[in-house]
C-alpha cells in the first residue's frame, strides 16, 4: 500500500479511506450523541442546551484542542508529506507551533488531559441516553442509542487496534497504543 513502510506497516500518509472512516465515525458518533440527548430529554430548551453544549464540547475537544495541544508533539507534525489518520497534523501545522515529541505522552496525564476529555466526549452520549430511554422512551431514541453504542464499541475493538493504531508511526510513544499493547507490534 502506498505510504506504508514494509517492515513496520506504519503509515506516513494514511490512505484517504482510513481518514474518511476515522473522521466519519467520529462525526456521526458526536452528531447522533447530541441528537440523542436533545431528543431524549426534549422537547425543552434545557435538552437543546445540553445537547448543543455536548456537541460544542465534543467537536472542540477533537477538532480544536487536539490540533493545538496534542498534534504539535506528535511525530506526524514534522514529518514531510505526512498525514495522520485524523488528518489533524495538517491542520495543526497551520495553527500551532511545533512542540516537543517528549511531551506527547502528556496527552494521558492528569484528570483533565486530552485522553480523558476525548473518552468523555465518546462516553457521555451513551451514559446520557440511558436515563432518557427510561424517562422518554421511543424507538428512534433506542435506535440512536444502539448506533452510538455500536460506534463506541467499533472504535475501541476494531478501529483503534486493527485499522488506526497498529499502523501509526507514533505507536511506540503513544500512551493509547501502549495501553492496548500495540506499541511493540
Buried (B, 14 or more C-beta within 10 A) or exposed (E): EEBBEEEBEBBBBBBEEBBEBBBEBBBEBBBBBBBBBBBBBBEEEEBBEBBEEBBEBBBEBBBEBBBBBBBBBBBBBEBEEBBBBBBBBBBBBEEBEEBEBEBBBBBBEEEEBBBBBBEBBBEBBBEBBEEBBEEBEEEEBBEBBEBBBEBBEBBEEEBBBEBBBBBBBBBBBBBBBBEBEBBEB
